[in-house]
């Protein structure tokens, strides 16, 4: 899966780090000659990377003294690869960093503070909550590049055939809709994910999270969290509700079923918009319904804010850092972001990139309406890693191999090791 929130346990190849470093191998000298930057892009190599590669060529054409070595690194390997490379003083000059990685790498001193630099010259044009999410300890360590959140995406034709005229507003509404779709069309109405990132919406719907950062307390096994995960679990069993897929290929199975009209609704992010359109069910793009995720018992709906920043390696020399700042400024400009949105159907991070042409894409327009429910992540370096224990336990719970109480207790114990100064 492209989102791949928790990095895999694969360790980086030192050979890759050495060949993609921002130090001696980057082709710079002090004679005023061309500077060669290395950029690790973590986007989808098939659907997104070509757009970025074209922009790199455009940048090089406008900046004859800077060359950019483009390296596409698989998203689920990039966090560990960069951590290893930066620790060995051989990281790329620029990294497309998932928003959850930014505070962690900033804490380690791997990222350059960007406040007052060329890279953030247009800071006021970016969405303020995304700038805040790029901060750690009062300084900004990334320029928002693309943003995303989760939404309830649904097949309008299947909903209409079932007589459903609006998207479900609550999880109970979704259960009823799923049963109706099954009865009227023979197709399952909803297929949920067992991954922790997707289950986050249930926590927000109960007004809680995995941890309470302000109180320095682990809340994943609290009463509110148990209620949230209880609702999540109930959506794997019932008429029109697809049973949990706990296989390694679950993400692909769910996605394939949705884009080909074999399930009416799923929870998904805008990084899949281009793939939605490739499916048989969405040849007509207007058939794609996008709505805010259902609300929990609090009456409020919430989904995690995701996306990527462009960050500059603090270990590069001054010449490379200056060139990197110029490159980041170019790639995050309104013109570049509009181009990326039109080609990749991703959401820009600055208001002036939402041109009339960009907003004409029904996928972008639809996801734009749900951003109000996006919940920013706290500036806790370990925060994204907290989903790891849940990614281990939730499939066991959903697959019936472990009770909810036992699974959440185990997750709490594992999380406590990641944030040892937090209480229970």
C-alpha positions as CSV (number, residue, x, y, z in Angstrom):
1,X,0.0,0.0,0.0
2,X,1.3,3.4,-0.9
3,X,0.2,5.1,2.3
4,X,2.3,2.6,4.4
5,X,2.1,4.7,7.6
6,X,4.5,2.7,9.8
7,X,7.8,2.1,8.1
8,X,8.8,-1.5,7.6
9,X,11.5,-3.2,9.5
10,X,13.7,-3.4,6.4
11,X,17.1,-1.7,7.1
12,X,18.6,0.6,4.6
13,X,21.4,-0.5,2.3
14,X,24.5,1.5,3.1
15,X,25.4,1.2,-0.6
16,X,22.3,3.1,-1.5
17,X,23.0,5.7,1.2
18,X,26.5,6.2,-0.1
19,X,25.4,6.6,-3.7
20,X,22.6,9.0,-2.8
21,X,24.3,11.2,-0.3
22,X,24.4,15.0,0.1
23,X,28.1,15.0,1.0
24,X,31.2,14.2,-1.0
25,X,29.3,12.2,-3.7
26,X,26.9,15.1,-4.6
27,X,29.2,16.6,-7.2
28,X,29.9,19.9,-5.5
29,X,33.2,21.8,-5.1
30,X,34.1,25.2,-4.0
31,X,35.0,26.5,-7.4
32,X,31.5,27.8,-8.2
33,X,30.8,24.9,-10.5
34,X,27.4,23.2,-10.8
35,X,25.9,21.7,-7.6
36,X,24.3,18.3,-7.8
37,X,21.5,17.7,-5.4
38,X,20.1,14.3,-4.5
39,X,16.3,14.2,-3.9
40,X,14.7,11.1,-2.4
41,X,11.1,11.1,-3.7
42,X,8.8,8.7,-1.9
43,X,5.8,8.9,-4.2
44,X,4.2,6.1,-6.2
45,X,6.7,5.3,-8.9
46,X,4.0,4.6,-11.5
47,X,1.3,7.1,-11.0
48,X,3.1,10.1,-9.4
49,X,6.8,10.0,-10.0
50,X,6.7,11.0,-13.8
51,X,5.1,14.4,-12.8
52,X,7.9,15.1,-10.3
53,X,10.6,14.0,-12.8
54,X,9.2,16.4,-15.4
55,X,9.3,19.2,-12.8
56,X,12.9,18.4,-12.0
57,X,13.8,18.9,-15.6
58,X,12.0,22.2,-15.6
59,X,13.9,23.3,-12.5
60,X,17.2,22.3,-14.0
61,X,16.4,24.3,-17.2
62,X,15.8,27.4,-15.2
63,X,18.8,26.8,-12.9
64,X,21.8,25.9,-15.0
65,X,24.1,25.7,-12.0
66,X,22.1,23.1,-10.2
67,X,21.6,19.5,-11.2
68,X,19.1,17.2,-9.4
69,X,19.7,13.5,-9.0
70,X,16.2,12.1,-8.7
71,X,15.9,8.8,-6.7
72,X,12.5,7.2,-6.1
73,X,12.6,5.3,-2.8
74,X,9.7,3.0,-1.9
75,X,7.6,4.8,0.7
76,X,7.5,1.9,3.2
77,X,11.3,1.7,3.2
78,X,12.2,5.4,3.1
79,X,12.0,6.2,6.8
80,X,14.5,3.6,7.8
81,X,16.7,4.2,4.8
82,X,16.9,7.9,5.6
83,X,17.4,7.3,9.3
84,X,20.4,5.1,8.5
85,X,21.8,7.4,5.8
86,X,21.5,10.5,8.0
87,X,23.1,8.8,10.9
88,X,26.1,8.0,8.7
89,X,26.2,11.6,7.3
90,X,25.2,10.4,3.9
91,X,21.6,11.4,3.5
92,X,20.0,13.0,0.4
93,X,19.9,16.8,0.3
94,X,16.1,16.8,0.1
95,X,13.6,14.3,1.3
96,X,9.9,14.0,0.6
97,X,9.1,13.3,4.3
98,X,5.8,12.0,5.5
99,X,4.4,14.5,8.0
100,X,4.8,12.1,10.9
101,X,8.5,11.7,10.2
102,X,9.2,15.4,10.3
103,X,9.3,15.9,14.1
104,X,11.2,12.7,14.6
105,X,14.0,13.6,12.2
106,X,14.0,17.2,13.4
107,X,14.5,16.0,17.0
108,X,17.6,14.0,15.8
109,X,19.0,17.0,14.2
110,X,18.8,15.6,10.6
111,X,16.6,18.4,9.2
112,X,17.6,22.0,8.6
113,X,15.3,24.7,10.2
114,X,13.6,26.5,7.3
115,X,12.3,29.6,9.1
116,X,13.5,32.8,7.3
117,X,14.9,30.8,4.3
118,X,14.1,31.0,0.6
119,X,12.2,27.7,1.0
120,X,9.6,29.4,3.2
121,X,9.5,32.8,1.5
122,X,5.8,32.2,0.7
123,X,4.9,30.9,4.1
124,X,1.7,33.0,4.4
125,X,0.3,31.3,1.3
126,X,0.3,27.8,2.8
127,X,-2.5,26.5,5.0
128,X,-1.6,27.5,8.5
129,X,-2.5,24.1,10.1
130,X,-0.1,22.4,7.7
131,X,2.7,24.8,8.6
132,X,2.1,24.0,12.2
133,X,2.3,20.3,11.5
134,X,5.8,20.9,10.0
135,X,7.1,22.4,13.2
136,X,9.0,20.9,16.1
137,X,10.0,22.7,19.2
138,X,9.0,26.1,17.7
139,X,10.9,25.8,14.4
140,X,9.7,24.7,10.9
141,X,11.5,21.7,9.4
142,X,9.5,21.1,6.3
143,X,7.5,22.9,3.5
144,X,4.1,21.3,3.0
145,X,4.1,19.6,-0.4
146,X,0.9,17.6,-0.6
147,X,-1.8,17.0,2.0
148,X,-4.5,14.4,2.5
149,X,-7.0,13.0,4.9
150,X,-9.4,10.0,4.9
151,X,-12.9,10.2,3.6
152,X,-15.8,7.8,3.0
153,X,-15.7,7.1,-0.7
154,X,-18.7,5.5,-2.3
155,X,-20.2,4.3,-5.6
156,X,-23.0,6.7,-6.4
157,X,-24.7,4.3,-8.9
158,X,-24.8,1.5,-6.3
159,X,-26.2,3.8,-3.7
160,X,-28.8,5.1,-6.1
161,X,-29.8,1.6,-7.1
162,X,-30.3,0.8,-3.4
163,X,-32.4,4.0,-3.0
164,X,-29.8,5.7,-0.8
165,X,-29.9,9.4,-1.5
166,X,-27.1,10.8,0.8
167,X,-23.9,9.6,2.3
168,X,-24.1,8.0,5.8
169,X,-23.5,10.6,8.6
170,X,-22.8,8.1,11.4
171,X,-21.4,4.6,11.7
172,X,-24.9,3.3,12.5
173,X,-26.1,5.0,9.3
174,X,-23.3,3.2,7.4
175,X,-24.4,-0.2,8.8
176,X,-27.9,0.4,7.6
177,X,-26.8,1.6,4.2
178,X,-24.5,-1.4,3.8
179,X,-27.4,-3.8,4.5
180,X,-29.7,-1.9,2.1
181,X,-27.1,-2.0,-0.7
182,X,-26.6,-5.8,-0.1
183,X,-30.3,-6.5,-0.2
184,X,-31.0,-4.3,-3.2
185,X,-27.9,-4.9,-5.4
186,X,-26.3,-8.1,-4.1
187,X,-23.0,-6.2,-3.5
188,X,-21.4,-5.7,-0.1
189,X,-22.0,-2.1,1.1
190,X,-18.8,-1.5,3.1
191,X,-15.4,-3.1,3.5
192,X,-13.3,-1.8,6.4
193,X,-9.5,-1.9,7.0
194,X,-7.7,-3.5,9.9
195,X,-4.9,-1.0,9.7
196,X,-4.4,1.4,12.6
197,X,-4.3,4.6,10.5
198,X,-7.7,3.8,9.1
199,X,-9.1,3.0,12.6
200,X,-8.0,6.4,13.8
201,X,-11.3,7.9,12.5
202,X,-13.1,5.8,15.1
203,X,-11.0,7.2,17.9
204,X,-11.6,10.8,16.8
205,X,-15.3,10.1,16.7
206,X,-15.2,9.3,20.4
207,X,-13.1,12.3,21.2
208,X,-9.9,10.4,22.0
209,X,-6.6,9.3,20.5
210,X,-3.9,6.7,21.1
211,X,-2.2,9.1,23.6
212,X,-3.0,12.4,25.3
213,X,0.1,14.4,24.7
214,X,-0.8,17.3,27.0
215,X,-1.4,14.9,29.9
216,X,1.5,12.6,28.9
217,X,-0.9,9.7,29.2
218,X,-1.5,6.6,27.0
219,X,-5.2,6.4,26.2
220,X,-5.3,3.5,23.7
221,X,-6.9,1.2,26.3
222,X,-9.2,3.9,27.8
223,X,-13.0,3.5,27.9
224,X,-13.4,5.9,25.1
225,X,-10.9,4.0,23.0
226,X,-12.5,0.7,23.7
227,X,-15.8,2.1,22.5
228,X,-14.2,3.4,19.4
229,X,-12.5,0.1,18.5
230,X,-15.7,-1.7,19.5
231,X,-17.5,0.2,16.8
232,X,-14.7,-0.4,14.3
233,X,-14.9,-4.2,15.1
234,X,-18.7,-4.2,14.6
235,X,-18.3,-3.1,11.0
236,X,-16.8,-6.5,10.0
237,X,-19.9,-8.5,10.8
238,X,-23.4,-8.0,9.5
239,X,-25.5,-7.8,6.4
240,X,-23.5,-6.0,3.6
241,X,-20.4,-5.7,5.8
242,X,-17.4,-7.5,4.3
243,X,-15.5,-9.7,6.8
244,X,-12.0,-8.5,7.9
245,X,-9.2,-9.2,5.5
246,X,-6.1,-9.9,7.6
247,X,-3.8,-10.9,4.7
248,X,-0.7,-9.0,3.7
249,X,-2.5,-8.0,0.5
250,X,-5.6,-6.7,2.2
251,X,-5.1,-3.1,1.0
252,X,-5.0,-4.2,-2.6
253,X,-8.0,-6.5,-2.2
254,X,-10.1,-3.7,-0.8
255,X,-9.0,-1.2,-3.4
256,X,-9.6,-3.6,-6.3
257,X,-13.1,-4.5,-5.1
258,X,-14.1,-0.8,-4.8
259,X,-12.8,0.5,-8.1
260,X,-14.5,-2.4,-9.9
261,X,-17.9,-2.1,-8.3
262,X,-17.7,-5.1,-6.0
263,X,-18.2,-3.1,-2.8
264,X,-20.1,0.1,-2.5
265,X,-18.0,2.1,0.0
266,X,-14.7,2.1,1.8
267,X,-12.6,4.6,3.8
268,X,-9.7,5.9,1.7
269,X,-7.4,8.9,1.0
270,X,-6.9,11.1,-2.1
271,X,-3.6,9.4,-3.0
272,X,-5.9,6.8,-4.7
273,X,-7.9,9.2,-6.8
274,X,-6.0,8.4,-10.0
275,X,-6.5,4.6,-9.3
276,X,-10.2,5.1,-8.7
277,X,-10.5,6.5,-12.2
278,X,-8.8,3.5,-13.7
279,X,-11.4,1.1,-12.3
280,X,-14.4,0.0,-14.3
281,X,-16.8,1.5,-11.7
282,X,-15.4,5.0,-12.2
283,X,-14.8,5.4,-15.9
284,X,-17.3,8.2,-15.3
285,X,-15.5,10.2,-12.7
286,X,-18.8,11.7,-11.5
287,X,-19.8,8.3,-10.1
288,X,-17.2,8.8,-7.3
289,X,-18.9,9.9,-4.1
290,X,-16.7,11.5,-1.4
291,X,-18.0,12.4,2.0
292,X,-16.7,13.1,5.5
293,X,-16.1,10.0,7.5
294,X,-19.0,9.0,9.7
295,X,-19.3,10.5,13.2
296,X,-19.0,8.6,16.4
297,X,-21.1,8.9,19.5
298,X,-19.8,12.4,20.2
299,X,-21.6,13.6,17.1
300,X,-18.3,14.7,15.6
301,X,-16.4,13.2,12.8
302,X,-12.6,13.3,12.5
303,X,-9.9,11.8,10.3
304,X,-6.1,12.0,10.4
305,X,-4.2,14.6,8.5
306,X,-1.6,13.1,6.3
307,X,0.6,14.3,3.5
308,X,4.3,15.1,2.9
309,X,6.7,17.9,3.4
310,X,9.9,18.7,1.6
311,X,12.7,18.8,4.1
312,X,16.4,19.7,3.7
313,X,19.2,17.6,5.2
314,X,21.1,19.5,7.9
315,X,24.3,17.5,7.1
316,X,24.8,18.9,3.6
317,X,27.4,21.6,3.0
318,X,26.3,25.3,2.6
319,X,26.4,25.2,-1.2
320,X,24.1,22.1,-1.3
321,X,21.8,23.6,1.4
322,X,21.4,26.8,-0.6
323,X,20.6,24.9,-3.8
324,X,18.2,22.6,-1.9
325,X,16.3,25.6,-0.5
326,X,15.9,27.0,-4.0
327,X,14.7,23.6,-5.2
328,X,12.2,23.2,-2.4
329,X,10.9,26.7,-3.1
330,X,10.4,25.8,-6.8
331,X,8.7,22.4,-6.1
332,X,6.3,23.9,-3.5
333,X,5.4,27.0,-5.6
334,X,1.8,27.6,-6.6
335,X,2.6,26.8,-10.2
336,X,4.3,23.5,-9.4
337,X,1.6,22.5,-6.9
338,X,-1.1,23.2,-9.5
339,X,0.8,21.1,-12.0
340,X,1.1,18.3,-9.6
341,X,-2.6,18.4,-8.6
342,X,-3.7,18.3,-12.3
343,X,-1.4,15.4,-13.2
344,X,-1.6,13.4,-10.0
345,X,-5.0,14.4,-8.5
346,X,-3.3,15.2,-5.2
347,X,-4.3,18.1,-2.8
348,X,-2.2,21.2,-2.8
349,X,-1.0,22.7,0.5
350,X,-1.4,26.4,-0.5
351,X,-4.6,28.2,-1.3
352,X,-3.3,29.9,-4.5
353,X,-2.7,26.5,-6.1
354,X,-6.4,25.7,-6.1
355,X,-7.0,27.2,-9.5
356,X,-10.4,26.8,-11.3
357,X,-8.8,24.0,-13.4
358,X,-7.6,22.2,-10.3
359,X,-10.9,22.5,-8.6
360,X,-12.7,21.1,-11.7
361,X,-11.2,17.6,-10.8
362,X,-14.1,16.0,-9.0
363,X,-11.8,14.0,-6.8
364,X,-9.8,17.0,-5.6
365,X,-13.0,19.0,-5.2
366,X,-14.6,16.2,-3.2
367,X,-11.7,15.7,-0.9
368,X,-11.4,19.5,-0.5
369,X,-14.8,19.5,1.2
370,X,-13.8,17.0,3.9
371,X,-10.5,18.7,4.9
372,X,-12.4,20.5,7.7
373,X,-12.7,17.2,9.6
374,X,-9.0,16.5,9.3
375,X,-7.3,16.3,12.7
376,X,-3.6,17.5,12.8
377,X,-1.1,15.2,14.5
378,X,0.5,16.4,17.7
379,X,4.1,17.4,17.6
380,X,5.3,14.2,19.2
381,X,8.3,12.7,17.5
382,X,7.2,9.1,18.4
383,X,3.5,9.7,17.4
384,X,3.5,7.9,14.0
385,X,5.3,4.9,15.5
386,X,2.5,4.4,17.9
387,X,0.4,2.9,15.1
388,X,3.0,0.0,14.8
389,X,1.7,-1.9,17.9
390,X,-1.9,-1.5,16.7
391,X,-1.0,-2.7,13.3
392,X,0.1,-5.9,15.0
393,X,-2.9,-6.2,17.3
394,X,-5.9,-5.0,15.3
395,X,-5.7,-7.8,12.6
396,X,-5.7,-10.3,15.4
397,X,-8.7,-8.7,17.0
398,X,-10.6,-8.4,13.7
399,X,-9.7,-12.0,12.7
400,X,-11.1,-13.4,15.9
401,X,-7.7,-14.6,17.2
402,X,-7.6,-12.1,20.1
403,X,-10.3,-10.3,22.2
404,X,-10.6,-6.6,22.0
405,X,-9.5,-6.2,25.7
406,X,-6.5,-8.4,25.3
407,X,-5.4,-6.7,22.0
408,X,-5.7,-3.2,23.3
409,X,-3.9,-4.1,26.5
410,X,-1.0,-5.6,24.5
411,X,-0.9,-2.4,22.3
412,X,-0.8,-0.3,25.4
413,X,2.2,-2.2,26.8
414,X,4.0,-1.9,23.5
415,X,3.2,1.8,23.2
416,X,4.5,2.4,26.7
417,X,8.0,1.3,25.5
418,X,7.9,3.9,22.7
419,X,6.9,6.7,25.1
420,X,8.4,5.6,28.4
421,X,7.7,9.0,30.1
422,X,3.9,8.6,29.5
423,X,1.7,7.2,32.2
424,X,-1.3,4.8,31.7
